[in-house]
Amino acid sequence: MSPVDARLIRALAATCVAVDHESLRYALSCVQLDALHGTVTGTDGRRLVRFDGFQFPWRDQAILLPASDVFDSPILRDADQVSCGVIDDRLVIEVTPAQSAKQVETLSGTWTLRLSLQTAGRYPNVESIISKPNNATNRVYFDKQDLAFIVKHLKQLPGDDLEHSPVTLELNGHVDLTAAGDERSRETRVRLSRTLQVGKATSTSMNRHYLSHAARLGITDLWGYGDQRPVVCRGKHLVYVWQPLTGVPVPQRSPDRIEVETTGR
């Protein structure tokens, strides 16, 4: 067992929700812990979540851990100290909860997880999926308050109940999020007033829950590459990638459109 950055629990919780339990070609029901690159990765083929900056004790190997919701447990996610190691095809993780999490005597001390690894199956080459920053045609610099707005309010925009919960990111000198639902709802445009854009004017439709999840995890910027290529968001020790939606019409400005600016809230 070797100490590892306590961010590991948060990384596992975030990547375990970005998996595909029905994939047959690749082991997408697992998250990958790659000691060579120091990364934790989860992908379902439509989005990819990767955390980096870890030093794992199993040297240059990449191991596959079946996804689990145990890492989202309140007693684990605010861990003070974390150690891990591989013993007999199991990932063993020892977690010492933060003091604030020790609400009762029975929750104190160190928790030990012994999790079976998947020893067969292939994982995709995730490095080939993540486009390089110098190829980007657009870059968005998010303001923290605008990210907080996305986390809190994006789900409330019209169209959340539609397939893929589409929202359109419009870059036009401003950074706008536009959503439309059925005929009973009014089109809504939210201008992220504190957020900056560099690059050409463009519109990209995407699943709003990917953007909201990325904002909650701590992205700082978004890189666009055009031509329906994957959107890449980055933050400290974090990369979040997703495929834009195709065949989703960009909402046209209607006379009764609701317009909101984040600085006005």
ChimeraX attribute file (.defattr): number of C-alpha atoms within 10 A of each C-alpha:
attribute: neighborCount
match mode: 1-to-1
recipient: residues
	/A:1	15
	/A:2	13
	/A:3	15
	/A:4	17
	/A:5	16
	/A:6	20
	/A:7	19
	/A:8	25
	/A:9	20
	/A:10	17
	/A:11	24
	/A:12	26
	/A:13	20
	/A:14	23
	/A:15	24
	/A:16	27
	/A:17	18
	/A:18	23
	/A:19	24
	/A:20	19
	/A:21	13
	/A:22	11
	/A:23	12
	/A:24	11
	/A:25	10
	/A:26	15
	/A:27	24
	/A:28	25
	/A:29	25
	/A:30	27
	/A:31	28
	/A:32	25
	/A:33	25
	/A:34	21
	/A:35	19
	/A:36	14
	/A:37	15
	/A:38	16
	/A:39	21
	/A:40	26
	/A:41	26
	/A:42	31
	/A:43	27
	/A:44	23
	/A:45	15
	/A:46	15
	/A:47	19
	/A:48	22
	/A:49	28
	/A:50	23
	/A:51	25
	/A:52	19
	/A:53	16
	/A:54	20
	/A:55	17
	/A:56	25
	/A:57	16
	/A:58	17
	/A:59	11
	/A:60	12
	/A:61	12
	/A:62	18
	/A:63	22
	/A:64	24
	/A:65	22
	/A:66	17
	/A:67	22
	/A:68	16
	/A:69	11
	/A:70	15
	/A:71	19
	/A:72	18
	/A:73	11
	/A:74	11
	/A:75	20
	/A:76	22
	/A:77	22
	/A:78	20
	/A:79	23
	/A:80	16
	/A:81	17
	/A:82	23
	/A:83	19
	/A:84	22
	/A:85	17
	/A:86	18
	/A:87	13
	/A:88	8
	/A:89	13
	/A:90	17
	/A:91	17
	/A:92	18
	/A:93	22
	/A:94	20
	/A:95	23
	/A:96	22
	/A:97	23
	/A:98	16
	/A:99	11
	/A:100	10
	/A:101	17
	/A:102	14
	/A:103	10
	/A:104	7
	/A:105	7
	/A:106	7
	/A:107	13
	/A:108	15
	/A:109	12
	/A:110	13
	/A:111	14
	/A:112	14
	/A:113	14
	/A:114	15
	/A:115	16
	/A:116	16
	/A:117	17
	/A:118	16
	/A:119	11
	/A:120	9
	/A:121	12
	/A:122	12
	/A:123	19
	/A:124	14
	/A:125	8
	/A:126	13
	/A:127	8
	/A:128	8
	/A:129	14
	/A:130	17
	/A:131	17
	/A:132	12
	/A:133	15
	/A:134	8
	/A:135	10
	/A:136	16
	/A:137	15
	/A:138	18
	/A:139	20
	/A:140	19
	/A:141	16
	/A:142	20
	/A:143	17
	/A:144	15
	/A:145	15
	/A:146	19
	/A:147	23
	/A:148	15
	/A:149	17
	/A:150	24
	/A:151	18
	/A:152	12
	/A:153	11
	/A:154	20
	/A:155	16
	/A:156	11
	/A:157	23
	/A:158	21
	/A:159	21
	/A:160	19
	/A:161	13
	/A:162	11
	/A:163	8
	/A:164	15
	/A:165	20
	/A:166	26
	/A:167	29
	/A:168	23
	/A:169	21
	/A:170	19
	/A:171	21
	/A:172	14
	/A:173	13
	/A:174	17
	/A:175	21
	/A:176	21
	/A:177	23
	/A:178	26
	/A:179	27
	/A:180	24
	/A:181	19
	/A:182	11
	/A:183	7
	/A:184	8
	/A:185	13
	/A:186	18
	/A:187	23
	/A:188	22
	/A:189	23
	/A:190	20
	/A:191	21
	/A:192	22
	/A:193	18
	/A:194	17
	/A:195	19
	/A:196	16
	/A:197	19
	/A:198	15
	/A:199	15
	/A:200	14
	/A:201	14
	/A:202	14
	/A:203	16
	/A:204	21
	/A:205	24
	/A:206	21
	/A:207	19
	/A:208	23
	/A:209	18
	/A:210	21
	/A:211	22
	/A:212	19
	/A:213	16
	/A:214	24
	/A:215	24
	/A:216	15
	/A:217	19
	/A:218	19
	/A:219	23
	/A:220	18
	/A:221	19
	/A:222	22
	/A:223	25
	/A:224	23
	/A:225	18
	/A:226	16
	/A:227	8
	/A:228	13
	/A:229	13
	/A:230	20
	/A:231	21
	/A:232	24
	/A:233	24
	/A:234	20
	/A:235	16
	/A:236	12
	/A:237	15
	/A:238	21
	/A:239	22
	/A:240	28
	/A:241	24
	/A:242	23
	/A:243	18
	/A:244	21
	/A:245	19
	/A:246	10
	/A:247	7
	/A:248	14
	/A:249	12
	/A:250	17
	/A:251	16
	/A:252	11
	/A:253	12
	/A:254	10
	/A:255	8
	/A:256	9
	/A:257	15
	/A:258	13
	/A:259	12
	/A:260	16
	/A:261	14
	/A:262	15
	/A:263	11
	/A:264	7
	/A:265	6
